[in-house]
Amino acid sequence: MSKINFSEVFAAGYKALSRLIIEYSTEQKEFTKGLRYSLAHTARKLYPHKSVSELAHMTGLHRNQIDDALQEKHPVPVMDKESIILGELWRKRDQHNCIPMHSKTRPSFQSIASEHLNGRYSIGSVLESLLKSGAVEKHNEDLHILSNKFIFNQNEELVINEIAVTFNRLIDTIFHNVDSNNDLHYQYTYKSTKIPPSKRDAASEEIFKHLQKIAMQGVQEIIDKYEADVPNGQYPEFGVSMFNFDLKKGKKS
């Protein structure tokens, strides 16, 4: 039997991950390191009695990468380009917490950014990220440094976490149903390619009201019925996730 072409079969999954990386300017080094950490720890959890060499073969990682990842309790964050540049700007700011945008006689944003980016990224895109985060402000030809740490948007962090949690729940359900013959978890998708764009908002609103009124209320009552009198977090999560989708709306103009 020939090996499946994973890149082709999983194309929609790669597209979703790519959008996540692009939308939230994720450092590829951080993403790759996090993936290695997860591969190593997930493989060890699934196959606790296999050797490091066997885990390396299963995951495609080198044995030293498996060893390094397993020694970490949490993924070690990778310093992103904005944080490195911001730290340098902070160290070289003047007494007014400012640094010039351009200068031939002393350190400037242009010279510091150029040194660290090495032509790999646009200086303008890094400046835009720093301004957007609130870590710096532009005053005429100077950059006012407000913080020595890159300020992350908490709303973006919540969105990323929600994507991760939903993705994990869905994968868990699919694998459970593949491996089980009778103890199936609910998994059903009804879709159509016949609804014109002009009617999709109305359809989405009607589906939302229906699920909110009938399905979710009933599910909540069932979950409440089977809950034990214990503190929150006592047992692993159990529940139902519902969402409607409109792939056409996922496109940027």
For each residue, the residues with C-beta under 8 A, 3 or more apart:
1:
2:
3:
4: 9
5: 8 9
6: 9 10
7: 10 11 14
8: 5 11
9: 4 5 6
10: 6 7 13 14
11: 7 8 14 15
12: 15 16
13: 10 16 17
14: 7 10 11 17 18
15: 11 12 18 19
16: 12 13 19 20
17: 13 14 20 21
18: 14 15 21 22
19: 15 16 22 23 250
20: 16 17 23 24 26 160 163
21: 17 18 24 26 28 31
22: 18 19 25
23: 19 20
24: 20 21 156 159 160
25: 22 129
26: 20 21 30 31
27: 30 31 78 80 81
28: 21 31 32
29: 32 33 78
30: 26 27 33 34 77 78 80
31: 21 26 27 28 34 35
32: 28 29 35 36
33: 29 30 36 37 75 76 78
34: 30 31 37 38 75
35: 31 32 38 39
36: 32 33 39 40 61 65 69
37: 33 34 40 41 69 72 75
38: 34 35 41 42 75
39: 35 36 42 43 59 60 61 69
40: 36 37 43 44 55 59 61 65 66 69 70
41: 37 38 44 45 69 70
42: 38 39 45 46
43: 39 40 46 47 50 55 58 59 66
44: 40 41 47 48 55 70
45: 41 42 48
46: 42 43
47: 43 44 50 54 55 58
48: 44 45
49:
50: 43 47 54 55 58
51: 54 55
52: 55 56 63 66 67
53: 56 57 63
54: 47 50 51 57 58
55: 40 43 44 47 50 51 52 58 59 61 66
56: 52 53 59 60 61 62 63 65 66
57: 53 54 60
58: 43 47 50 54 55
59: 39 40 43 55 56 66
60: 39 56 57
61: 36 39 40 55 56 65 66 69
62: 56 65 66
63: 52 53 56 66 67
64: 67 68
65: 36 40 56 61 62 68 69
66: 40 43 52 55 56 59 61 62 63 69 70
67: 52 63 64 70 71
68: 64 65 71 72
69: 36 37 39 40 41 61 65 66 72
70: 40 41 44 66 67
71: 67 68
72: 37 68 69 75 76
73:
74:
75: 33 34 37 38 72
76: 33 72
77: 30
78: 27 29 30 33
79: 83 84
80: 27 30 83 84 150
81: 27 84 85 116 117 121 126
82: 85 86 126 129 130 133 135 150
83: 79 80 86 87 149 150
84: 79 80 81 87 88 116
85: 81 82 88 89 112 113 116 117 126 130
86: 82 83 89 90 130 135 136 145 147 148 149 150
87: 83 84 90 91 148
88: 84 85 91 92 112 116
89: 85 86 92 93 99 109 112 136 143 145
90: 86 87 93 145 147 148
91: 87 88
92: 88 89 99 107 112
93: 89 90 96 97 98 99 145
94: 97 98 99
95:
96: 93 144
97: 93 94 144 145 146
98: 93 94 139 142 143 144 145
99: 89 92 93 94 107 108 109 112 142 143 145
100: 103 106 108 109 141 142 143
101: 108 109 110 138 141 142 143
102: 108 109 110 141
103: 100 106 107 108 110 111
104:
105:
106: 100 103
107: 92 99 103 111 112
108: 99 100 101 102 103 111 112
109: 89 99 100 101 102 112 113 127 143
110: 101 102 103 113 114 123
111: 103 107 108 114 115
112: 85 88 89 92 99 107 108 109 115 116
113: 85 109 110 116 117 123 126 127
114: 110 111 117 123
115: 111 112 118
116: 81 84 85 88 112 113
117: 81 85 113 114 120 121 123 126
118: 115
119:
120: 117
121: 81 117 125 126
122: 125 126
123: 110 113 114 117 126 127
124: 127 128
125: 121 122 128 129
126: 81 82 85 113 117 121 122 123 129 130
127: 109 113 123 124 130 131 138
128: 124 125 131 132
129: 25 82 125 126 132 133
130: 82 85 86 126 127 133 135 136 150
131: 127 128 134 136 137 138
132: 128 129
133: 82 129 130 150 151 152 153
134: 131 146 147 151
135: 82 86 130 145 146 147 149 150 151
136: 86 89 130 131 143 144 145 146
137: 131 143 144 146
138: 101 127 131 142 143 144
139: 98 142 143 144
140:
141: 100 101 102
142: 98 99 100 101 138 139
143: 89 98 99 100 101 109 136 137 138 139
144: 96 97 98 136 137 138 139
145: 86 89 90 93 97 98 99 135 136 148
146: 97 134 135 136 137
147: 86 90 134 135 150 151
148: 86 87 90 145
149: 83 86 135
150: 80 82 83 86 130 133 135 147
151: 133 134 135 147
152: 133 156 157
153: 133 156 157
154: 157 158
155: 158 159
156: 24 152 153 159 160
157: 152 153 154 160 161
158: 154 155 161 162
159: 24 155 156 162 163
160: 20 24 156 157 163 164
161: 157 158 164 165
162: 158 159 165 166
163: 20 159 160 166 167
164: 160 161 167 168
165: 161 162 168 169
166: 162 163 169 170 241 243
167: 163 164 170 171
168: 164 165 171 172
169: 165 166 172 173 237 241
170: 166 167 173 174 241
171: 167 168 174 175
172: 168 169 175 176
173: 169 170 176 177 185 186 187
174: 170 171 177 178 187
175: 171 172 178 179
176: 172 173 179 180 183 184 185
177: 173 174 180 184 185 187
178: 174 175
179: 175 176
180: 176 177 183 184
181:
182:
183: 176 180
184: 176 177 180 187
185: 173 176 177
186: 173 240
187: 173 174 177 184
188:
189:
190:
191: 245
192: 195
193:
194:
195: 192 199 200 203
196: 199 200
197: 200 248
198:
199: 195 196 202 203
200: 195 196 197 203 204 246 248 249
201: 204 205
202: 199 205 206
203: 195 199 200 206 207
204: 200 201 207 208 244 246
205: 201 202 208 209
206: 202 203 209 210
207: 203 204 210 211 244
208: 204 205 211 212 244
209: 205 206 212 213
210: 206 207 213 214 215
211: 207 208 214 215 216 242
212: 208 209 215 216 217
213: 209 210 216 217
214: 210 211 217 218
215: 210 211 212 218 219 242
216: 211 212 213 219 220 242
217: 212 213 214 220 221
218: 214 215 221 222
219: 215 216 222 223 239 240
220: 216 217 223 224
221: 217 218 224 225
222: 218 219 225 226
223: 219 220 226 227 238 239
224: 220 221 227
225: 221 222
226: 222 223
227: 223 224
228: 234
229:
230: 234 235
231: 234
232:
233:
234: 228 230 231
235: 230 238
236:
237: 169
238: 223 235
239: 219 223
240: 186 219
241: 166 169 170
242: 211 215 216
243: 166
244: 204 207 208
245: 191
246: 200 204 249 250
247: 250
248: 197 200 251
249: 200 246
250: 19 246 247
251: 248
252:
253:
